[in-house]
Amino acid sequence: MDVEELFTGICDRIPDAMARHKVPGVALGIVCEGREFIKGFGVTNIRHPLPVDEKTLFQIGSTTKTFTATAVMRLVEAGKLALDEPILTYLPDFKMRDPEVTARVTMRHLLTHTGGWEGDFFPDTGNGDDALARYVKLMADLPQLTPLGTILSYNNAAFSLAGRVVEVVTGKTYEVALNELVLRPLGLKHSFLFPTDVMTHSYAVGHATLGDRTVVLRPWQVIRACASAGGIAASMKDQLRYARFHLGDGTAEDGLRILTPESIAMMQTPGNARMLDIKMGLAWMTRDIGGLRRVFHGGGTYGQISAFTMTPARKFGLALATNSMNGGLLNLEVTKGLVAKFLGNDEPEPAEIPMTPSQLAEYSGRYTRTMGEDIEIKTEADKLMMQLYPKGGFPTADTPPAPTPRPFRVGLIDEDRIAMVEPAFKDIRGEFIRNPDGSIAWLRWGSRIHART
């Protein structure tokens, strides 16, 4: 299979998947060894439909975190910032609930999701230039869940804090600094942070499916204080241009040196922080399969779900953007098997392992988070059933919870590791984390830790 066959194969799957999952619009892009393929499907907005194309702006959500890390690495190379200096060096008034965390937390902790505090924190601190500064002050009340640097749990608040450090070091707002450090030098002319810029272009809005109805979700905007964690809206053309940069040697396409090859490699090199088979680089997630390293991220805003993955050894990148809360299911379905076949490193699906009655009893229980959702695992007919209970709180703190989804079955695939058993979704996995005494302390699901109660 060559890259054109891969692109065609994914494109052929998309229309049926859109209908099945009720996804109004999709943009797909692939870059490989200098060749580029882009195609849009469906519409931007079911209420005011425009066709999706290569210039349609989609919210890329948390892939923005890798842009923030790219800006940080530019400041590191300029000698204005150090990855392992305490954040207090740059923010003398910074304070967390745990005094030791206040004193010791570094930029490396922020970029690897190992700060240990509650990370899904979305207070609306306004649209003024002080939004990030006000947000960081409110972080002082966040509960510390695990000791600093010990357990990876996805942390949006950490990247808001990183954005505030960028502001203080540069003396500019995060948006201006990102534009000067990353967007403009890379030639990303269709990547924006402010809705007032986005609204002059064709752009996607978020949707959700409620029963048989598909509805537009509001508000569209991610709060300004979370811009550095997930605020970019970008065209597929720009996403592939960004992929080519991170697949390259640190130069922009006009030849301007942005980062050294060593910094590009450092961002993509796994450190000690890990979850399942995924290890963190600096903002990038990495996974080695069959001798090839995949470097990836993705994003989820209020009704817009995206994926972004690269295989540097093959100079291969793929981005897929959707305007539906079901976009993650579509992404799994349309790429499943094809990308692995193209890369030549297919990974067999994990086999379900029978569980003993004692394992069923041990894993069953309630697992909670302050934000996001609680999870209940119950035993039914010698099988484990998982029920999610959404709590709301995103994209703003007062956003109501989504409808409770149907329960689904999970199976044991390795020691303390579980996965959904439906064939299309076996890539959705979680793991139990134990206390030193062997008892279960946490369930990590959706990259976040949930406390056993």
TITI-643530 format. One record per residue (C-alpha): residue number from 1; y, x negated, z negated. Coordinates in steps of 0.2 Angstrom, whole numbers, plus 5000, padded with zeros to 4 digits. Layout:
BEGIN
   pos     yy     xx     zz
   NUM      Y      X      Z
...
***
This chain:
BEGIN
   pos     yy     xx     zz
     1   5000   5000   5000
     2   5017   4993   5005
     3   5034   4999   4997
     4   5037   5011   5010
     5   5021   5020   5007
     6   5024   5020   4989
     7   5041   5028   4992
     8   5034   5041   5003
     9   5019   5045   4991
    10   5031   5048   4977
    11   5043   5059   4988
    12   5028   5069   4994
    13   5024   5074   4976
    14   5042   5078   4970
    15   5044   5095   4978
    16   5029   5103   4970
    17   5032   5095   4953
    18   5050   5101   4954
    19   5044   5119   4956
    20   5030   5117   4943
    21   5042   5110   4930
    22   5057   5120   4935
    23   5068   5104   4938
    24   5083   5109   4949
    25   5087   5091   4955
    26   5080   5074   4957
    27   5086   5057   4964
    28   5073   5043   4968
    29   5077   5025   4972
    30   5066   5010   4975
    31   5071   4992   4978
    32   5058   4979   4982
    33   5061   4961   4990
    34   5078   4966   4997
    35   5072   4983   5004
    36   5080   4999   4997
    37   5074   5017   4998
    38   5084   5032   4991
    39   5081   5051   4993
    40   5088   5066   4984
    41   5080   5083   4981
    42   5086   5100   4976
    43   5103   5103   4968
    44   5115   5097   4955
    45   5118   5113   4947
    46   5110   5130   4949
    47   5126   5139   4945
    48   5136   5129   4958
    49   5124   5120   4969
    50   5127   5105   4979
    51   5113   5095   4987
    52   5108   5079   4977
    53   5110   5063   4987
    54   5112   5044   4985
    55   5130   5046   4978
    56   5126   5060   4966
    57   5131   5055   4948
    58   5117   5058   4935
    59   5118   5054   4917
    60   5107   5038   4914
    61   5107   5041   4895
    62   5100   5026   4886
    63   5098   5015   4900
    64   5116   5012   4896
    65   5110   5002   4881
    66   5105   4988   4893
    67   5122   4988   4900
    68   5129   4986   4883
    69   5117   4971   4880
    70   5122   4964   4897
    71   5141   4964   4890
    72   5135   4956   4874
    73   5126   4942   4883
    74   5142   4939   4893
    75   5152   4937   4876
    76   5138   4926   4869
    77   5139   4914   4884
    78   5158   4914   4882
    79   5156   4908   4864
    80   5164   4924   4857
    81   5148   4931   4849
    82   5132   4925   4842
    83   5116   4935   4842
    84   5111   4929   4825
    85   5127   4929   4815
    86   5129   4944   4803
    87   5139   4959   4810
    88   5151   4956   4795
    89   5157   4940   4804
    90   5165   4952   4817
    91   5168   4968   4807
    92   5173   4962   4789
    93   5174   4980   4783
    94   5157   4985   4789
    95   5146   4993   4776
    96   5129   5001   4776
    97   5120   5010   4761
    98   5109   4995   4757
    99   5120   4980   4752
   100   5107   4968   4759
   101   5107   4976   4776
   102   5126   4975   4776
   103   5126   4956   4772
   104   5112   4952   4784
   105   5111   4963   4799
   106   5114   4954   4816
   107   5117   4959   4834
   108   5099   4954   4837
   109   5093   4968   4825
   110   5104   4980   4834
   111   5098   4976   4852
   112   5079   4977   4846
   113   5080   4993   4836
   114   5075   4984   4820
   115   5090   4989   4809
   116   5079   5001   4799
   117   5091   5015   4796
   118   5091   5033   4803
   119   5096   5030   4821
   120   5099   5047   4828
   121   5117   5051   4821
   122   5129   5061   4832
   123   5145   5065   4822
   124   5159   5069   4834
   125   5173   5058   4830
   126   5184   5063   4844
   127   5189   5057   4861
   128   5202   5045   4855
   129   5201   5026   4856
   130   5197   5025   4838
   131   5181   5035   4840
   132   5169   5021   4838
   133   5178   5014   4823
   134   5178   5031   4814
   135   5159   5032   4818
   136   5155   5015   4811
   137   5163   5020   4795
   138   5152   5035   4794
   139   5137   5024   4796
   140   5139   5019   4778
   141   5130   5035   4772
   142   5115   5033   4783
   143   5098   5032   4774
   144   5089   5015   4775
   145   5071   5020   4780
   146   5063   5003   4781
   147   5068   4985   4776
   148   5079   4976   4789
   149   5069   4968   4803
   150   5052   4975   4799
   151   5048   4990   4809
   152   5054   4995   4826
   153   5061   5013   4826
   154   5072   5018   4841
   155   5090   5017   4835
   156   5105   5025   4844
   157   5117   5021   4830
   158   5113   5003   4831
   159   5120   5003   4849
   160   5136   5012   4844
   161   5138   4998   4831
   162   5135   4985   4845
   163   5149   4994   4855
   164   5161   4993   4841
   165   5158   4974   4840
   166   5161   4972   4858
   167   5178   4982   4855
   168   5183   4970   4841
   169   5178   4954   4849
   170   5187   4959   4866
   171   5202   4968   4858
   172   5199   4982   4870
   173   5190   4999   4870
   174   5171   4999   4874
   175   5174   5007   4890
   176   5187   4995   4896
   177   5177   4980   4890
   178   5161   4986   4899
   179   5171   4989   4915
   180   5178   4972   4915
   181   5162   4963   4909
   182   5149   4972   4919
   183   5153   4987   4930
   184   5167   4979   4940
   185   5159   4962   4942
   186   5143   4969   4948
   187   5152   4981   4961
   188   5146   4997   4952
   189   5160   5008   4959
   190   5151   5024   4956
   191   5146   5022   4937
   192   5158   5030   4925
   193   5160   5034   4906
   194   5173   5047   4906
   195   5171   5065   4911
   196   5188   5064   4919
   197   5181   5051   4931
   198   5165   5059   4934
   199   5172   5076   4938
   200   5180   5070   4954
   201   5163   5066   4962
   202   5147   5076   4965
   203   5137   5076   4948
   204   5122   5083   4940
   205   5123   5095   4925
   206   5108   5097   4913
   207   5096   5111   4913
   208   5083   5118   4902
   209   5069   5131   4904
   210   5068   5145   4892
   211   5053   5156   4895
   212   5054   5160   4914
   213   5073   5156   4915
   214   5082   5140   4919
   215   5099   5138   4911
   216   5113   5126   4912
   217   5116   5116   4896
   218   5133   5113   4888
   219   5141   5102   4883
   220   5140   5090   4897
   221   5148   5075   4888
   222   5139   5063   4876
   223   5151   5061   4862
   224   5162   5046   4865
   225   5156   5037   4850
   226   5139   5036   4858
   227   5146   5029   4875
   228   5138   5012   4871
   229   5121   5020   4867
   230   5120   5032   4882
   231   5136   5037   4890
   232   5135   5031   4908
   233   5134   5042   4923
   234   5129   5033   4939
   235   5124   5036   4957
   236   5107   5030   4963
   237   5115   5017   4974
   238   5123   5009   4959
   239   5107   5010   4949
   240   5098   5000   4962
   241   5112   4988   4963
   242   5110   4986   4944
   243   5092   4983   4946
   244   5094   4970   4959
   245   5105   4960   4947
   246   5093   4960   4933
   247   5079   4956   4945
   248   5090   4941   4951
   249   5096   4925   4944
   250   5112   4932   4935
   251   5124   4932   4950
   252   5132   4947   4957
   253   5129   4951   4976
   254   5146   4943   4980
   255   5140   4927   4973
   256   5150   4928   4957
   257   5140   4921   4942
   258   5139   4934   4928
   259   5125   4927   4917
   260   5114   4912   4917
   261   5096   4913   4923
   262   5092   4909   4905
   263   5101   4924   4898
   264   5093   4936   4911
   265   5076   4929   4905
   266   5080   4930   4887
   267   5084   4949   4889
   268   5067   4952   4897
   269   5057   4941   4885
   270   5047   4950   4872
   271   5051   4946   4854
   272   5041   4951   4838
   273   5047   4969   4838
   274   5034   4980   4845
   275   5027   4998   4846
   276   5010   5002   4853
   277   5009   4989   4868
   278   5027   4989   4871
   279   5037   4974   4865
   280   5056   4973   4864
   281   5067   4960   4873
   282   5086   4962   4871
   283   5088   4981   4874
   284   5075   4980   4888
   285   5057   4986   4883
   286   5043   4976   4890
   287   5025   4978   4893
   288   5012   4966   4901
   289   4999   4974   4911
   290   4986   4964   4921
   291   4996   4948   4921
   292   5012   4957   4927
   293   5027   4961   4915
   294   5036   4977   4917
   295   5053   4978   4910
   296   5060   4995   4908
   297   5071   5008   4899
   298   5075   5026   4902
   299   5087   5039   4896
   300   5088   5057   4889
   301   5104   5067   4887
   302   5107   5085   4885
   303   5096   5091   4900
   304   5096   5075   4910
   305   5081   5064   4909
   306   5079   5047   4919
   307   5068   5032   4921
   308   5072   5014   4926
   309   5058   5001   4928
   310   5057   4984   4935
   311   5043   4971   4939
   312   5053   4955   4940
   313   5038   4945   4947
   314   5038   4957   4962
   315   5057   4959   4964
   316   5053   4978   4962
   317   5063   4991   4954
   318   5062   5010   4953
   319   5074   5023   4946
   320   5072   5041   4945
   321   5085   5054   4938
   322   5083   5072   4935
   323   5094   5086   4928
   324   5081   5095   4917
   325   5074   5093   4900
   326   5057   5093   4909
   327   5061   5078   4919
   328   5050   5067   4909
   329   5035   5077   4913
   330   5040   5076   4932
   331   5042   5057   4931
   332   5025   5055   4924
   333   5017   5066   4937
   334   5025   5060   4952
   335   5023   5041   4948
   336   5006   5042   4940
   337   4994   5030   4948
   338   5005   5026   4963
   339   5016   5013   4955
   340   5001   5004   4947
   341   4992   5004   4964
   342   5007   4997   4972
   343   5008   4983   4959
   344   4990   4980   4959
   345   4988   4981   4941
   346   4981   4998   4937
   347   4977   5001   4919
   348   4962   5013   4915
   349   4966   5028   4905
   350   4961   5026   4887
   351   4945   5035   4882
   352   4946   5047   4867
   353   4936   5041   4852
   354   4927   5054   4841
   355   4934   5056   4824
   356   4925   5057   4808
   357   4929   5071   4796
   358   4938   5058   4784
   359   4949   5052   4799
   360   4954   5070   4803
   361   4959   5073   4785
   362   4968   5057   4784
   363   4979   5059   4799
   364   4982   5078   4796
   365   4999   5082   4788
   366   5017   5084   4789
   367   5028   5070   4796
   368   5047   5072   4795
   369   5064   5065   4801
   370   5081   5068   4795
   371   5086   5072   4813
   372   5076   5076   4829
   373   5060   5085   4824
   374   5047   5086   4811
   375   5029   5085   4816
   376   5014   5094   4809
   377   4996   5088   4813
   378   4982   5100   4809
   379   4963   5100   4811
   380   4956   5114   4822
   381   4938   5114   4827
   382   4936   5095   4823
   383   4951   5091   4834
   384   4969   5086   4830
   385   4983   5098   4835
   386   5001   5092   4835
   387   5015   5104   4833
   388   5033   5099   4835
   389   5047   5108   4825
   390   5064   5103   4833
   391   5079   5101   4822
   392   5093   5100   4834
   393   5108   5089   4831
   394   5110   5082   4849
   395   5121   5080   4858
   396   5132   5084   4843
   397   5128   5086   4825
   398   5130   5105   4826
   399   5119   5108   4842
   400   5106   5120   4837
   401   5087   5116   4839
   402   5078   5119   4855
   403   5064   5133   4855
   404   5048   5127   4846
   405   5036   5121   4860
   406   5018   5126   4860
   407   5006   5115   4850
   408   4995   5102   4860
   409   4980   5092   4857
   410   4980   5074   4853
   411   4965   5062   4852
   412   4962   5045   4844
   413   4962   5031   4857
   414   4961   5016   4846
   415   4963   5012   4828
   416   4978   5022   4821
   417   4983   5026   4839
   418   4984   5044   4847
   419   4988   5051   4864
   420   4990   5068   4872
   421   4973   5072   4880
   422   4980   5082   4895
   423   4976   5070   4909
   424   4993   5071   4917
   425   5001   5066   4900
   426   4990   5053   4892
   427   5004   5040   4894
   428   5012   5049   4879
   429   5006   5040   4864
   430   5009   5037   4846
   431   5003   5027   4831
   432   5001   5028   4812
   433   5009   5014   4802
   434   5002   5010   4785
   435   5008   5005   4768
   436   5002   4988   4761
   437   4989   4998   4751
   438   4982   5006   4767
   439   4989   5023   4765
   440   4998   5031   4780
   441   5017   5029   4778
   442   5024   5034   4795
   443   5019   5042   4812
   444   5029   5034   4826
   445   5030   5047   4840
   446   5044   5047   4854
   447   5048   5029   4848
   448   5054   5035   4831
   449   5046   5034   4814
   450   5042   5050   4805
   451   5038   5049   4786
   452   5022   5056   4780
   453   5025   5069   4766
***
